[in-house]
Amino acid sequence: MSVTAPGDLIWPNAESAANSDPWLIANHDRIRLLQPRVLAVNFVHGLSEPEARRKLESFCAALRESSRWQGYRYPQAPAFLDYRIVAIADLSEPRGAHDRNSARFPRTADGVGFDYGALHELRLHDGLRLAELAERGLVNEVWLLADHTDRSAPWETVEVKTAYDHELRPIGFERHAGNSGEHSAPWIGRSLRILFVNFARGVGCAMESLGHSLERMATCGALPYYERYFREYAMLDLDRRFGLPFESLYLRGPHPVDYPTPTTMRYRTGWRRHRVEGYVASGGNVHFMPNGRWDYDLENPAPVLSTIETWRQPRQEARPWTPAVLESYRDLAPDCMGRWVLYWRQNMPGLDNTALDDDGRPMKNWGPFLFY
């Protein structure tokens, strides 16, 4: 396998364009820009191609900004992710019987779920099916534009992903690397992520959905290196770090937590209240910012100490954190947890990051793992 010349560090490229290509692993630390090719599939009856494209390009812009490592601190930080919409397959006709989804919206036997296996059988672009498009590197990701109702419920993301060992050698595949339950998407020999974009919601909600995909991709066992560090960053290790009876605030039970001081967290198990002194948050996760009290809490003004902006850097430091830092992202991703997810992703180890791994070596850019 050849390695690219110094000036050829954009992916896809003439040598490598398909997901799970060994080129990505061989050149991981040298890649300067990802320009993944997206096939959008529009199932929304009455949603025109220009309208669909405007929504998706706004989403691309938010993702681009989210990939500038600590762009809030370094205005010249380059973007690492530059999604390209290669085509929008129009499956919006004829009108469907239940909601805005057309009659071509493939449903599972229950009449509600989305049939991903049927999607794979459609010739969506250039007369090719998804497996052929992925194999040729013509498409790296699929975005579904659809209506979400009690009669139409695609999963947020479905990904059947190549699995790797600790040395990043492929060892099989993982069926549930997306934020989904059971699905019928086949293993096609390469990773492929299928994201549902709710046409009735904004960019922020799509950012939230893709954020959950990052969480699941990192915890499904497909990428041990990524999982080791992501769990720490996303606070999915509270049982090991603080001895709590749950690994993350997702699993805390029905009661909110609170922070009476910047270094104290209180939580409940049953009728008992507990205090964790010396509590310092790291990066948080999609539903829980460093000072989040309950799912989707964007408004807590009380500061907590967090290492999110210095995580694993040579001079890691816990600093007071509040959501005031998110205001500059509101216009780019205004709804759902969008503005938080954008900032959260900017603080993950990205291009030119200065974080260190357990051996004191530069932390890998997490971006290429999206297409391993």
VOGUZA-705495 format. One record per residue: x, y, z of N, C-alpha, C in turn; residue number from 1; residue in one letter. Coordinates in steps of 0.05 Angstrom, whole numbers. Atoms other than C-alpha are relative to their C-alpha. Example, Ala and Ser with C-alpha at 12.3 -4.5 7.8 and 13.67 -1.06 7.14 Angstrom:
neast nnorth nup caeast canorth caup ceast cnorth cup n res
18 -24 0 246 -90 156 18 24 0 1 A .
-16 -24 -1 273 -21 143 -15 22 14 2 S .
//
This chain:
neast nnorth nup caeast canorth caup ceast cnorth cup n res
17 -24 0 0 0 0 18 25 0 1 M .
-16 -25 2 29 67 -21 -10 21 19 2 S .
7 -22 -17 28 129 21 1 26 -16 3 V .
2 -24 16 9 197 -7 24 18 4 4 T .
-20 -21 -3 57 253 -20 -10 22 19 5 A .
8 -20 -20 58 311 30 -23 18 -9 6 P .
20 -19 9 13 354 -14 -27 -13 -5 7 G .
24 14 6 -41 301 -21 -12 -12 25 8 D .
9 9 -26 -72 297 48 -30 7 4 9 L .
29 -4 0 -145 307 30 -13 -27 -6 10 I .
15 24 5 -194 249 33 -30 7 -4 11 W .
-9 19 21 -228 225 -11 19 12 -20 12 P .
-19 -9 20 -175 228 -64 2 -21 -22 13 N .
-2 18 23 -153 193 -128 9 -28 8 14 A .
-10 26 -9 -120 137 -88 -19 -14 18 15 E .
18 12 -20 -172 127 -34 -25 17 2 16 S .
25 -14 -1 -245 145 -33 -22 -15 16 17 A .
20 16 -12 -283 89 1 4 -2 30 18 A .
-1 4 -29 -300 81 75 15 -26 6 19 N .
-15 23 -10 -258 31 115 24 -7 -17 20 S .
-24 5 17 -201 37 65 25 0 17 21 D .
-25 0 -15 -133 17 94 15 26 -2 22 P .
-14 -26 3 -108 84 67 -6 19 23 23 W .
8 -18 -22 -146 120 122 17 -6 25 24 L .
-16 8 -24 -109 81 176 29 7 -4 25 I .
-28 -6 6 -41 88 142 6 30 1 26 A .
-4 -29 2 -50 163 134 -15 17 21 27 N .
16 -14 -19 -92 180 194 12 26 11 28 H .
-12 -23 -13 -43 228 226 10 21 -20 29 D .
-9 -19 20 -27 263 160 -23 13 -15 30 R .
22 -12 15 -96 278 134 -7 28 11 31 I .
6 -27 -7 -112 352 135 -29 8 -4 32 R .
28 -7 7 -183 352 108 -15 -24 -9 33 L .
19 21 9 -241 304 101 -22 15 -15 34 L .
22 -10 16 -291 319 46 -19 -23 -7 35 Q .
17 24 5 -340 261 54 -23 7 -19 36 P .
21 -3 20 -390 252 -2 -26 -11 11 37 R .
26 7 -12 -462 252 21 -21 -4 -22 38 V .
24 4 16 -522 223 -15 -24 6 18 39 L .
25 -6 -14 -586 255 10 -23 -14 -14 40 A .
24 12 11 -652 219 0 -24 14 11 41 V .
22 -17 -8 -714 263 2 -26 -16 -3 42 N .
26 14 0 -778 227 23 -23 19 6 43 F .
21 -18 -10 -817 290 41 -16 11 -24 44 V .
17 -9 22 -875 302 -6 -3 31 1 45 H .
2 -29 1 -875 375 -28 25 15 7 46 G .
-25 -14 -6 -804 390 -5 17 1 -25 47 L .
-14 -3 26 -769 418 -66 30 -5 4 48 S .
-29 4 -1 -697 403 -84 15 24 11 49 E .
-14 -23 -11 -675 475 -71 -4 3 30 50 P .
5 -2 -29 -708 475 -2 16 -21 15 51 E .
-15 22 -13 -677 408 15 29 7 1 52 A .
-28 -6 2 -609 431 -8 8 22 20 53 R .
-6 -22 -19 -612 496 33 1 -11 29 54 R .
-1 11 -27 -628 456 96 25 -16 5 55 K .
-23 18 -4 -573 406 85 26 16 -1 56 L .
-24 -16 0 -521 459 67 4 15 26 57 E .
-2 -13 -26 -537 495 132 11 -20 21 58 S .
-10 21 -17 -524 429 167 30 -4 -5 59 F .
-28 3 7 -458 422 130 17 23 12 60 C .
-14 -23 -11 -438 492 153 5 -3 30 61 A .
-3 4 -29 -451 474 226 21 -22 5 62 A .
-20 21 -3 -411 410 219 28 10 -6 63 L .
-26 -12 7 -355 448 186 11 16 24 64 R .
-8 -16 -23 -352 497 244 7 -18 24 65 E .
-5 17 -23 -355 441 295 26 -15 -2 66 S .
-25 15 4 -292 410 265 25 18 2 67 S .
-23 -17 -5 -248 471 278 8 -3 29 68 R .
-8 5 -28 -210 449 339 4 26 16 69 W .
0 -23 -18 -223 501 393 -1 26 -17 70 Q .
2 -24 17 -244 551 340 -8 25 14 71 G .
7 -24 -16 -272 597 394 25 13 11 72 Y .
-25 -11 -10 -200 606 418 19 7 -22 73 R .
-19 -4 22 -163 602 352 -16 7 -25 74 Y .
17 -8 23 -201 642 299 10 -10 -27 75 P .
-10 10 25 -155 616 244 1 -31 -1 76 Q .
-1 29 0 -164 543 263 -14 -11 -25 77 A .
13 10 24 -178 504 199 -22 -20 6 78 P .
20 21 -2 -240 462 189 12 -26 -10 79 A .
-9 26 8 -227 388 184 -21 -16 -16 80 F .
22 14 14 -296 364 160 -14 19 -19 81 L .
13 -16 20 -324 392 96 -18 -18 -17 82 D .
18 18 14 -384 350 76 -9 11 -26 83 Y .
9 -8 26 -404 352 3 -25 -16 -8 84 R .
25 13 9 -475 337 -21 4 -6 -29 85 I .
-6 7 28 -462 298 -84 -26 -3 -16 86 V .
26 2 13 -536 287 -100 -22 -2 20 87 A .
24 3 -16 -606 290 -72 -20 -18 -16 88 I .
18 18 14 -647 229 -93 -29 8 7 89 A .
27 -9 -5 -719 252 -101 -20 -23 0 90 D .
20 21 -3 -767 200 -73 -25 12 14 91 L .
22 -15 -14 -819 252 -52 -27 -4 -13 92 S .
26 5 13 -874 229 -100 -4 -31 -2 93 E .
25 -15 -4 -928 205 -98 -6 5 29 94 P .
8 -6 -28 -963 231 -36 -5 -26 15 95 R .
5 23 -17 -965 182 22 -27 2 13 96 G .
27 2 -11 -1026 161 61 -2 11 29 97 A .
1 -5 -29 -1006 182 132 10 28 8 98 H .
-13 -25 -8 -961 244 136 14 12 -24 99 D .
-14 -12 22 -912 284 95 18 -19 -16 100 R .
-17 19 14 -873 222 76 -15 -11 -24 101 N .
13 10 25 -886 198 5 -6 -30 2 102 S .
7 29 1 -913 130 -14 25 -17 -4 103 A .
-24 15 5 -841 110 -30 17 -3 26 104 R .
-13 3 -26 -820 115 44 -2 -30 8 105 F .
1 29 -5 -800 42 58 -6 -6 30 106 P .
9 5 -27 -836 17 120 6 -29 8 107 R .
-2 27 -10 -823 -43 164 -27 -12 3 108 T .
26 15 -1 -877 -95 176 -20 13 19 109 A .
19 -13 -19 -906 -54 234 -12 25 -12 110 D .
11 -23 13 -921 3 186 11 27 10 111 G .
-10 -24 -13 -881 53 228 30 3 -5 112 V .
-29 -1 2 -807 37 227 9 2 -29 113 G .
-11 -4 27 -761 50 168 15 -26 -7 114 F .
-12 25 9 -738 -10 127 27 6 -14 115 D .
-26 -7 10 -663 0 118 9 -20 -21 116 Y .
-6 20 20 -656 -65 80 -12 7 -27 117 G .
13 -8 25 -706 -40 28 14 24 -12 118 A .
-14 -23 11 -668 25 22 25 -9 -15 119 L .
-24 10 13 -606 -14 4 -6 -13 -27 120 H .
7 12 26 -643 -47 -54 -7 21 -21 121 E .
8 -20 19 -662 19 -86 25 10 -16 122 L .
-22 -12 17 -620 48 -144 -3 30 3 123 R .
4 -27 -9 -611 116 -114 16 21 -15 124 L .
-18 -20 13 -555 149 -154 15 -14 -22 125 H .
-14 11 23 -526 135 -223 -7 -29 -6 126 D .
10 28 5 -568 71 -226 13 -20 19 127 G .
-15 18 -18 -528 42 -168 -14 -2 27 128 L .
9 4 -28 -548 13 -100 21 11 19 129 R .
-18 -11 -20 -517 37 -35 26 -16 2 130 L .
-25 16 -3 -468 -21 -31 19 6 -23 131 A .
-17 -6 23 -442 -5 -101 11 29 3 132 E .
-9 -28 -4 -438 70 -86 22 2 21 133 L .
-20 0 -21 -400 57 -22 26 -14 -9 134 A .
-24 15 9 -353 6 -54 17 17 -19 135 E .
-15 -16 19 -334 55 -109 9 27 12 136 R .
-8 -26 -13 -325 113 -59 -15 23 -11 137 G .
16 -22 11 -379 153 -94 -17 13 22 138 L .
16 -10 -23 -417 160 -27 13 -11 25 139 V .
-11 7 -25 -389 160 43 -20 1 23 140 N .
21 -2 -21 -452 176 83 -27 6 -13 141 E .
27 -3 11 -527 177 72 -17 16 20 142 V .
18 -15 -17 -576 229 99 -28 -2 -10 143 W .
28 3 8 -650 215 98 -15 24 9 144 L .
18 -22 -7 -697 275 96 -28 -12 1 145 L .
26 13 -3 -764 251 124 -15 14 22 146 A .
18 -9 -21 -823 268 168 1 -20 23 147 D .
1 17 -23 -824 241 239 -27 3 14 148 H .
26 -1 -13 -893 224 266 -4 -27 14 149 T .
5 26 -13 -926 168 305 -5 -22 -21 150 D .
2 19 21 -934 134 237 25 -4 -17 151 R .
-25 2 15 -863 144 212 23 6 19 152 S .
-20 -4 -21 -803 134 257 26 -14 -8 153 A .
-27 10 5 -734 123 227 17 3 26 154 P .
-19 -3 -21 -677 112 276 17 25 -5 155 W .
-16 -24 3 -632 173 289 24 -6 -19 156 E .
-21 8 18 -572 138 258 1 -31 0 157 T .
-6 28 2 -559 68 233 28 -2 -13 158 V .
-27 4 12 -487 46 220 8 -29 6 159 E .
-13 26 -3 -459 -23 207 30 6 -7 160 V .
-27 -11 2 -385 -10 219 21 -21 2 161 K .
-24 17 -3 -319 -45 209 10 2 28 162 T .
-12 1 -27 -291 -67 276 30 -5 -2 163 A .
-30 1 0 -217 -62 294 9 -10 27 164 Y .
-12 7 -26 -171 -90 347 17 24 10 165 D .
-15 -22 -12 -124 -48 390 22 10 -19 166 H .
-20 -8 19 -74 -45 333 -12 11 -26 167 E .
15 -11 23 -128 -18 285 1 -19 -24 168 L .
3 20 21 -130 -83 246 -29 -9 -1 169 R .
28 8 2 -199 -101 219 -5 -28 9 170 P .
5 26 -11 -230 -160 255 -29 -9 -4 171 I .
29 7 4 -303 -161 231 -16 25 -2 172 G .
18 -24 1 -361 -113 238 -18 1 24 173 F .
19 -4 -22 -409 -84 289 -26 11 -12 174 E .
25 -8 13 -482 -80 269 -12 25 13 175 R .
14 -22 -14 -502 -28 321 20 22 8 176 H .
-19 -22 -4 -451 28 313 -14 27 -3 177 A .
16 -24 1 -507 79 305 -19 2 23 178 G .
19 -3 -22 -560 106 352 -27 -12 -8 179 N .
24 14 10 -612 54 336 -6 -25 16 180 S .
6 27 -9 -647 -9 357 5 -19 -23 181 G .
-2 19 21 -656 -69 313 -6 13 -27 182 E .
4 -11 26 -652 -54 239 8 -21 -21 183 H .
-5 20 21 -646 -89 172 22 8 -19 184 S .
-22 -8 17 -586 -53 143 21 -22 -2 185 A .
-19 22 3 -538 -105 114 29 9 4 186 P .
-29 -4 1 -463 -111 123 9 0 -29 187 W .
-7 -2 28 -435 -88 56 30 -1 -5 188 I .
-29 2 2 -361 -99 70 14 25 7 189 G .
-11 -26 -8 -350 -26 90 -19 13 19 190 R .
17 -16 -18 -376 21 143 -18 18 -17 191 S .
18 -20 13 -436 63 123 -20 10 21 192 L .
17 -13 -19 -473 113 167 -24 12 -15 193 R .
25 -11 11 -546 131 151 -13 17 22 194 I .
10 -19 -19 -570 193 187 -28 9 -8 195 L .
26 -11 5 -643 214 193 0 29 7 196 F .
2 -29 -4 -653 289 185 -30 7 0 197 V .
28 -7 -2 -722 311 209 -4 26 -15 198 N .
2 -24 16 -743 361 156 -15 22 15 199 F .
16 -19 -14 -790 396 205 15 14 23 200 A .
-17 -11 -21 -734 412 254 25 13 -13 201 R .
-23 -15 9 -671 454 249 26 -15 1 202 G .
-27 11 1 -597 442 243 9 -11 27 203 V .
-8 9 -26 -588 436 318 -9 -28 7 204 G .
10 27 -6 -631 374 322 15 -21 -16 205 C .
-17 19 16 -591 341 266 27 -3 13 206 A .
-26 1 -14 -527 359 304 -3 -19 24 207 M .
4 17 -23 -556 325 366 -1 -29 -8 208 E .
1 28 9 -573 262 327 27 -11 -7 209 S .
-26 9 8 -504 258 297 19 -2 25 210 L .
-15 2 -25 -475 271 367 -4 -27 13 211 G .
6 26 -11 -510 209 392 14 -22 -16 212 H .
-14 19 17 -479 172 333 29 -2 9 213 S .
-28 1 -10 -410 192 358 2 -16 26 214 L .
0 15 -25 -428 165 427 -1 -30 -5 215 E .
4 28 5 -452 99 400 24 -12 -15 216 R .
-23 9 14 -394 92 351 24 -5 19 217 M .
-22 2 -19 -347 102 410 -4 -21 21 218 A .
5 18 -22 -379 52 456 -10 -28 -9 219 T .
10 25 10 -400 -6 411 22 -21 -2 220 C .
-22 19 1 -331 -39 414 15 -2 -26 221 G .
-13 1 26 -311 -25 342 27 13 -1 222 A .
-25 -16 1 -254 23 358 11 3 28 223 L .
-9 -1 -28 -218 8 424 16 25 7 224 P .
-15 -25 -6 -170 68 419 -19 23 5 225 Y .
19 -22 -2 -227 116 407 -17 -3 25 226 Y .
17 4 -23 -270 85 461 14 6 26 227 E .
-15 -5 -25 -215 89 514 -1 29 8 228 R .
-2 -28 -7 -210 164 509 -27 14 -2 229 Y .
27 -12 2 -281 181 488 -15 -3 26 230 F .
15 4 -25 -311 150 551 9 20 21 231 R .
-10 -19 -20 -266 194 593 -10 29 -6 232 E .
8 -27 8 -281 257 553 -30 5 4 233 Y .
29 -3 0 -356 244 550 -13 -7 27 234 A .
10 6 -27 -362 226 624 -18 -25 0 235 M .
14 26 0 -385 155 610 15 -20 17 236 L .
-16 17 -18 -339 129 665 -3 9 29 237 D .
3 -11 -27 -368 160 728 2 -21 21 238 L .
-2 21 -19 -371 93 762 30 -5 7 239 D .
-28 4 -5 -296 84 754 14 25 11 240 R .
-14 -24 -8 -276 156 764 -8 10 28 241 R .
9 -11 -26 -319 175 824 -14 -21 17 242 F .
12 21 -16 -346 108 848 -30 2 1 243 G .
29 -3 0 -418 125 829 -13 -26 -8 244 L .
14 25 7 -470 71 821 -11 -1 -29 245 P .
7 -1 28 -480 90 748 24 10 -16 246 F .
-24 -8 16 -430 99 691 -3 28 -12 247 E .
4 -26 11 -461 163 665 -26 12 10 248 S .
24 -13 -8 -515 214 680 -24 -9 -16 249 L .
22 12 15 -557 181 626 -14 -21 17 250 Y .
10 23 -15 -566 123 675 -5 7 30 251 L .
2 -8 -28 -575 164 739 -27 -7 13 252 R .
27 5 -11 -649 145 747 -18 24 -5 253 G .
20 -21 6 -710 191 749 6 27 13 254 P .
-5 -24 -15 -680 244 795 21 17 -13 255 H .
-21 -17 9 -641 305 772 24 1 19 256 P .
-23 -5 -17 -572 320 799 2 31 3 257 V .
-5 -28 -2 -549 388 824 28 4 11 258 D .
-28 -7 -6 -485 425 840 0 23 20 259 Y .
1 -21 -20 -488 463 906 25 17 2 260 P .
-25 -16 2 -415 485 897 13 -8 -27 261 T .
-13 7 25 -370 485 835 14 -27 0 262 P .
-14 25 -2 -337 421 860 -16 -22 15 263 T .
17 19 -14 -396 384 890 -24 -8 -18 264 T .
24 9 14 -449 341 856 -17 -16 20 265 M .
19 16 -17 -511 314 892 -18 -16 -19 266 R .
18 17 15 -552 256 867 -16 -17 20 267 Y .
17 17 -16 -606 209 893 -1 -28 -11 268 R .
6 27 7 -614 134 894 -23 -8 18 269 T .
23 5 -17 -684 117 917 -6 25 17 270 G .
5 -23 -17 -698 161 977 25 12 13 271 W .
-25 -10 -12 -625 171 995 13 21 -17 272 R .
-15 -21 14 -586 233 977 30 -4 5 273 R .
-29 4 -2 -511 230 963 14 25 -10 274 H .
-17 -22 8 -456 281 955 27 -11 -11 275 R .
-26 7 11 -394 275 912 17 25 3 276 V .
-18 -23 -4 -340 323 937 24 -3 -19 277 E .
-23 1 18 -282 341 892 -8 -8 -28 278 G .
11 7 26 -326 332 831 10 20 -21 279 Y .
-9 -17 22 -294 359 767 -9 -13 -26 280 V .
10 10 25 -329 350 701 21 1 -22 281 A .
-18 -2 24 -292 335 636 -17 11 -23 282 S .
13 -12 23 -326 343 569 -30 -3 -2 283 G .
29 3 2 -397 319 581 -7 -16 -25 284 G .
11 16 23 -441 284 530 -23 15 -13 285 N .
20 -14 16 -498 301 483 -23 11 18 286 V .
22 -9 -17 -552 306 537 9 16 24 287 H .
-9 -12 -25 -509 330 595 25 17 -4 288 F .
-23 -18 0 -464 391 592 14 -4 27 289 M .
-14 3 -25 -412 396 648 -17 6 25 290 P .
17 -6 -23 -464 428 694 -29 -8 -5 291 N .
28 9 6 -526 392 666 -12 -14 24 292 G .
15 12 -23 -578 374 719 -18 -22 -9 293 R .
18 20 11 -624 333 675 4 0 -30 294 W .
-3 2 29 -628 312 602 -9 26 -13 295 D .
5 -24 17 -626 371 554 1 26 16 296 Y .
-2 -24 -16 -611 422 609 21 19 -12 297 D .
-17 -20 12 -583 482 572 2 26 16 298 L .
4 -26 -13 -599 536 623 12 3 27 299 E .
-10 -2 -27 -563 521 688 22 22 2 300 N .
-21 -21 -1 -525 586 706 21 -6 21 301 P .
-20 5 -21 -488 554 765 25 -12 -12 302 A .
-25 10 11 -415 543 748 9 -26 14 303 P .
-14 23 -11 -379 477 757 28 1 -11 304 V .
-27 3 11 -306 462 749 1 -21 -22 305 L .
-1 18 23 -292 429 682 27 2 -14 306 S .
-25 0 16 -231 409 641 -6 0 -30 307 T .
7 4 28 -268 410 575 18 15 -19 308 I .
-16 -17 18 -225 466 545 30 -6 2 309 E .
-29 6 -3 -158 438 570 4 -31 2 310 T .
0 29 -5 -174 363 569 24 -14 -12 311 W .
-24 16 8 -111 320 567 22 17 -13 312 R .
-22 -16 10 -68 379 547 22 1 21 313 Q .
-23 1 -19 1 387 579 -6 15 26 314 P .
7 -16 -25 -27 439 627 -30 -2 4 315 R .
28 3 -5 -96 410 638 -8 14 26 316 Q .
8 -16 -23 -134 455 685 -31 0 1 317 E .
29 -2 -5 -204 454 715 -7 29 3 318 A .
8 -28 0 -239 520 702 -30 2 5 319 R .
29 -4 -3 -308 548 721 -13 0 -28 320 P .
13 3 26 -356 530 665 -30 5 3 321 W .
29 -4 2 -426 555 648 -7 1 -30 322 T .
8 0 28 -467 553 583 2 27 -13 323 P .
-3 -27 13 -453 627 570 18 -2 -24 324 A .
-19 3 22 -397 603 523 -14 -10 -25 325 V .
14 12 23 -450 573 477 -14 21 -17 326 L .
17 -20 13 -483 638 456 9 5 -29 327 E .
-10 -6 27 -438 648 395 -8 -21 -20 328 S .
7 21 18 -463 583 366 -30 -1 -5 329 Y .
29 2 1 -537 597 373 -11 3 -29 330 R .
11 -4 27 -548 622 301 6 -23 -18 331 D .
-7 22 17 -512 563 270 -17 -25 6 332 L .
14 24 -8 -549 509 309 -20 6 23 333 A .
16 -12 -21 -607 541 347 -18 -19 15 334 P .
20 16 -14 -653 483 365 13 -25 12 335 D .
-9 23 -14 -647 420 407 26 6 16 336 C .
-26 -4 -14 -577 412 438 21 10 -19 337 M .
-19 -6 21 -545 439 375 23 17 7 338 G .
-23 -18 -6 -504 497 402 20 -13 19 339 R .
-18 15 -18 -477 453 458 16 -21 -16 340 W .
-14 21 15 -460 395 410 22 12 -18 341 V .
-20 -13 17 -423 443 363 25 6 17 342 L .
-22 -7 -17 -380 469 420 14 -25 11 343 Y .
-10 25 -10 -372 399 449 19 -14 -20 344 W .
-17 11 21 -345 374 383 25 16 -5 345 R .
-24 -17 4 -297 433 377 21 -6 21 346 Q .
-20 6 -21 -264 410 442 10 -29 -1 347 N .
-11 26 4 -255 338 420 27 2 -14 348 M .
-26 -2 14 -184 323 397 -4 -1 -30 349 P .
4 -2 29 -185 346 325 27 7 -13 350 G .
-24 -7 15 -136 372 273 17 19 16 351 L .
-20 -16 -14 -73 401 306 -6 3 30 352 D .
5 -2 -29 -99 387 376 26 -5 16 353 N .
-24 3 -17 -49 388 434 -4 -20 23 354 T .
5 20 -21 -79 332 476 20 -22 -1 355 A .
-19 22 -2 -36 273 499 -14 -25 8 356 L .
12 25 -7 -53 200 504 13 -11 26 357 D .
-10 11 -25 -36 154 562 30 -3 0 358 D .
-29 3 2 35 145 537 15 27 -4 359 D .
-13 -26 3 47 220 531 5 8 -29 360 G .
-3 -6 28 43 218 455 -24 18 -9 361 R .
22 -17 10 1 267 413 -25 -17 -4 362 P .
25 14 4 -72 246 414 -8 0 -29 363 M .
9 1 28 -99 223 347 -24 18 -4 364 K .
24 -14 9 -148 267 311 -23 -19 -1 365 N .
23 19 0 -216 234 324 -16 1 -26 366 W .
17 -3 24 -245 258 257 1 -24 -19 367 G .
0 22 19 -220 202 212 -14 -25 9 368 P .
14 24 -10 -252 149 257 -29 -1 -11 369 F .
27 0 11 -319 171 228 -3 -18 -25 370 L .
2 14 26 -302 135 163 18 -25 0 371 F .
-16 25 -2 -259 76 188 -19 -23 -8 372 Y .
//
